[in-house]
Amino acid sequence: MTTLLHIDASAQTLSRSLSRQLSAQFIDEWTKRRTMDRVLRRDVAEAPVPPITTPWIAAVFTPADQRTPAMRETLALSDKLIDELAVADVIVMGVPMYN
């Protein structure tokens, strides 16, 4: 089984975004042919990744066994995103180009 990570970044909805339409079409065609494969979806327009902050940097550079609960919470999303990348065999990115 292959795991695909589908990342969409367009601020537009599916009906107004060519990048969303193209990446969705790729995923649809892939999954028609490979029905057992798993698709993880991440929409960074819908749920933006927050910027790196001083508390995030402090948490990253603190050994895991010395992190406070607040530090672990600060790193929770980052850890989840890294896990998604780590399990992905294929990454499909719908990235718009605004001119």
SESEKOL-798525 format. One record per residue (C-alpha): residue number from 0; residue in three letters; x, y, z. Coordinates in steps of 0.2 Angstrom, whole numbers, plus 2048, in hexadecimal, padded with zeros to 3 digits. Layout:
BEGIN
[rec NUM,"Ala",[X,Y,Z]],
...
# end
This chain:
BEGIN
[rec 0,"Met",[800,800,800]],
[rec 1,"Thr",[806,811,7FB]],
[rec 2,"Thr",[802,821,805]],
[rec 3,"Leu",[7FF,831,7FC]],
[rec 4,"Leu",[800,842,805]],
[rec 5,"His",[7F5,84E,7FB]],
[rec 6,"Ile",[7F9,860,800]],
[rec 7,"Asp",[7EE,86E,7F9]],
[rec 8,"Ala",[7F3,880,7FB]],
[rec 9,"Ser",[7E7,88B,7F1]],
[rec 10,"Ala",[7DD,898,7F9]],
[rec 11,"Gln",[7CF,895,7ED]],
[rec 12,"Thr",[7C2,887,7EE]],
[rec 13,"Leu",[7C3,878,7E3]],
[rec 14,"Ser",[7B7,87F,7D6]],
[rec 15,"Arg",[7C2,88F,7D4]],
[rec 16,"Ser",[7D3,887,7D6]],
[rec 17,"Leu",[7DC,87E,7C7]],
[rec 18,"Ser",[7EA,878,7D3]],
[rec 19,"Arg",[7DD,870,7DF]],
[rec 20,"Gln",[7D4,868,7D0]],
[rec 21,"Leu",[7E4,861,7C8]],
[rec 22,"Ser",[7EA,85A,7D9]],
[rec 23,"Ala",[7D9,852,7DC]],
[rec 24,"Gln",[7D8,84B,7CB]],
[rec 25,"Phe",[7E9,843,7CE]],
[rec 26,"Ile",[7E4,83B,7DE]],
[rec 27,"Asp",[7D3,835,7D7]],
[rec 28,"Glu",[7DC,82D,7C8]],
[rec 29,"Trp",[7E9,825,7D4]],
[rec 30,"Thr",[7DC,81E,7E0]],
[rec 31,"Lys",[7D2,817,7D2]],
[rec 32,"Arg",[7E1,80C,7CC]],
[rec 33,"Arg",[7E8,809,7DE]],
[rec 34,"Thr",[7D9,807,7E9]],
[rec 35,"Met",[7E3,800,7F8]],
[rec 36,"Asp",[7EE,810,7F9]],
[rec 37,"Arg",[7EB,81C,807]],
[rec 38,"Val",[7E9,82F,804]],
[rec 39,"Leu",[7ED,83C,812]],
[rec 40,"Arg",[7E7,84D,80E]],
[rec 41,"Arg",[7EE,85E,815]],
[rec 42,"Asp",[7E6,86E,810]],
[rec 43,"Val",[7F2,87C,815]],
[rec 44,"Ala",[7E6,88A,80F]],
[rec 45,"Glu",[7D8,883,81A]],
[rec 46,"Ala",[7E3,87F,829]],
[rec 47,"Pro",[7F3,88A,827]],
[rec 48,"Val",[803,884,82F]],
[rec 49,"Pro",[807,892,83C]],
[rec 50,"Pro",[818,89B,83B]],
[rec 51,"Ile",[827,895,845]],
[rec 52,"Thr",[828,89E,855]],
[rec 53,"Thr",[835,8A0,863]],
[rec 54,"Pro",[82B,894,86E]],
[rec 55,"Trp",[82B,887,860]],
[rec 56,"Ile",[83E,889,85D]],
[rec 57,"Ala",[841,887,870]],
[rec 58,"Ala",[836,877,870]],
[rec 59,"Val",[83F,870,861]],
[rec 60,"Phe",[851,873,869]],
[rec 61,"Thr",[84B,86C,87A]],
[rec 62,"Pro",[84F,859,87C]],
[rec 63,"Ala",[83E,84F,87A]],
[rec 64,"Asp",[83F,849,88C]],
[rec 65,"Gln",[841,85A,893]],
[rec 66,"Arg",[833,862,88A]],
[rec 67,"Thr",[824,86A,894]],
[rec 68,"Pro",[812,866,88F]],
[rec 69,"Ala",[811,877,887]],
[rec 70,"Met",[820,873,87C]],
[rec 71,"Arg",[819,863,877]],
[rec 72,"Glu",[809,86C,872]],
[rec 73,"Thr",[813,879,869]],
[rec 74,"Leu",[81B,86B,85F]],
[rec 75,"Ala",[80B,860,85C]],
[rec 76,"Leu",[806,867,84B]],
[rec 77,"Ser",[818,867,845]],
[rec 78,"Asp",[81A,855,84B]],
[rec 79,"Lys",[80A,850,842]],
[rec 80,"Leu",[810,858,832]],
[rec 81,"Ile",[821,84F,832]],
[rec 82,"Asp",[818,83F,835]],
[rec 83,"Glu",[80D,841,826]],
[rec 84,"Leu",[81D,845,81B]],
[rec 85,"Ala",[826,836,823]],
[rec 86,"Val",[818,829,81E]],
[rec 87,"Ala",[815,830,80D]],
[rec 88,"Asp",[81B,826,7FE]],
[rec 89,"Val",[815,833,7F2]],
[rec 90,"Ile",[811,846,7F5]],
[rec 91,"Val",[805,84F,7EA]],
[rec 92,"Met",[805,861,7EB]],
[rec 93,"Gly",[7F7,86D,7E4]],
[rec 94,"Val",[801,87D,7E5]],
[rec 95,"Pro",[7F9,88D,7DC]],
[rec 96,"Met",[803,89A,7D3]],
[rec 97,"Tyr",[7FB,8AB,7D5]],
[rec 98,"Asn",[801,8B8,7C9]],
# end
